[in-house]
Amino acid sequence: MEVVYLAGGCLWGVQAFVKTLPGIIETEAGRANGRTQQLDGPYDGYVECVKTTFDPEVVSVTDLMGYLFEIIDPYSINQQGEDVGEKYRTGFYSEKGTQLTEAQAFIDQREDRAQIPVEVKPLSNYVRSAEEHQDHLAEHPDDYCHVPKALLNKYK
């Protein structure tokens, strides 16, 4: 099993979508790559993300990037849907250089790569989100989510 961290705006929708993908073993809502060692201020530069444990024999990093690009506006900076701010930036984070290389290659092969601000960076300062954010849309399906409901069920 391998782990990556996917950021695509509000983590509720990202987690609900990622859970339905083939090869996904486990997900966890969290925040990553903040400027401090812990979540001291409102967000301290942290990005909302989903810790994603997956089986690389079933789904690749390239596949995961493709899925992420299904639910984000890859040209938007610090905004997805109605959610605006640094914590809603998009990105792919990992502790493994090979995963980062594969994720960056996904972007680099696109003709529009120069217009894509999706971060591909090493993981730092990950913090698990509070329990009420874990699988939030399963508990509150009518809450706002930038991911279209049709996509939340696309791979079930």
C-alpha positions in Angstrom: 0.0 0.0 0.0 1.1 3.6 -0.7 0.0 7.0 0.6 -0.5 10.4 -1.1 -2.3 13.6 -0.1 -4.8 15.1 -2.5 -6.0 18.7 -2.3 -8.9 19.8 -4.4 -10.8 22.5 -2.5 -13.1 21.6 0.4 -12.0 18.3 1.7 -15.5 17.0 2.2 -16.2 16.5 -1.5 -12.7 15.3 -2.2 -12.9 12.6 0.4 -16.4 11.5 -0.7 -15.2 11.2 -4.3 -11.8 9.6 -3.6 -13.5 6.9 -1.4 -15.4 5.6 -4.4 -12.3 5.1 -6.7 -10.9 1.7 -7.5 -7.9 0.7 -5.5 -8.5 3.1 -2.6 -8.0 1.4 0.8 -8.5 4.2 3.2 -9.0 8.0 3.3 -8.6 10.6 6.1 -9.5 14.3 6.0 -6.7 16.5 7.0 -4.6 19.6 6.4 -1.0 19.7 5.1 1.9 21.9 4.2 1.3 24.7 6.7 3.9 27.2 7.8 4.0 25.9 11.3 4.5 22.5 12.9 1.0 22.4 14.2 -2.3 24.1 13.4 -1.9 27.1 15.6 -3.9 29.8 13.8 -6.9 29.7 11.6 -5.0 27.7 9.0 -1.4 29.0 9.0 -1.0 28.2 5.4 -2.4 24.7 5.6 -4.3 23.2 2.6 -7.3 21.0 3.1 -6.4 17.6 1.8 -7.3 13.9 1.9 -4.7 11.4 3.0 -5.3 8.6 0.5 -4.0 5.1 1.1 -4.2 3.1 -2.1 -3.1 -0.2 -3.8 -0.6 0.7 -6.6 -1.4 -2.6 -8.3 -4.9 -1.3 -8.9 -4.6 2.5 -9.3 -1.5 4.6 -10.2 -0.4 8.1 -9.2 -1.2 9.1 -12.8 -4.7 7.6 -12.4 -5.1 9.5 -9.2 -4.1 12.8 -10.8 -6.6 12.1 -13.6 -9.4 11.5 -11.1 -8.4 14.7 -9.2 -8.6 16.7 -12.4 -12.2 15.4 -12.8 -13.3 17.3 -9.7 -11.3 20.5 -9.8 -10.9 23.5 -11.9 -7.2 23.1 -12.6 -6.8 26.7 -13.7 -8.2 28.2 -10.5 -5.9 29.7 -7.8 -7.0 29.3 -4.2 -10.6 28.6 -5.1 -12.8 25.7 -6.0 -16.5 26.4 -6.4 -17.7 28.8 -3.8 -14.8 28.0 -1.5 -12.1 30.8 -1.6 -8.8 31.1 0.2 -5.3 29.6 0.4 -6.6 26.6 2.3 -8.6 25.6 -0.9 -5.7 25.5 -3.2 -5.2 22.4 -5.3 -2.3 20.0 -5.0 -0.6 16.6 -4.8 1.7 16.0 -1.8 3.8 13.0 -1.0 6.8 11.8 1.0 8.0 9.8 -2.0 10.0 11.5 -4.7 8.9 8.9 -7.3 5.2 9.8 -6.7 6.0 13.5 -7.0 7.8 12.8 -10.3 4.8 10.8 -11.6 2.3 13.5 -10.6 4.4 16.3 -12.1 4.7 14.2 -15.3 0.9 14.1 -15.5 0.8 17.9 -15.6 3.9 18.3 -17.8 2.4 16.1 -20.6 -0.6 18.5 -20.9 -0.6 21.1 -23.6 -2.1 23.6 -21.1 0.5 22.9 -18.4 1.7 26.6 -18.2 -1.8 27.6 -17.0 -2.1 24.9 -14.3 -1.2 26.2 -10.7 -1.8 22.7 -9.1 1.0 22.2 -6.5 3.1 19.1 -6.6 5.2 19.2 -3.5 6.8 17.1 -0.7 4.4 16.6 2.2 5.1 18.6 5.4 3.3 19.3 8.6 0.2 17.0 8.1 -2.6 17.3 10.7 -5.6 15.1 10.8 -8.9 17.0 10.8 -11.4 16.9 13.6 -13.7 13.9 13.8 -16.7 16.0 12.5 -14.8 16.5 9.2 -14.2 12.8 8.6 -16.7 11.4 6.0 -18.7 14.6 6.5 -20.8 14.3 3.4 -21.9 10.7 4.3 -23.4 12.2 7.5 -24.6 15.4 5.9 -25.3 14.7 2.2 -27.1 18.0 1.6 -24.2 20.2 2.8 -22.5 22.4 0.2 -19.9 20.7 -1.9 -18.1 21.9 -5.1 -17.9 18.4 -6.4 -21.1 17.6 -8.5 -23.2 14.9 -6.9 -23.1 12.9 -10.1 -19.3 12.6 -9.8 -19.6 11.5 -6.1 -21.4 8.4 -7.4 -19.6 8.0 -10.7 -17.2 5.2 -9.6 -19.4 3.4 -7.0 
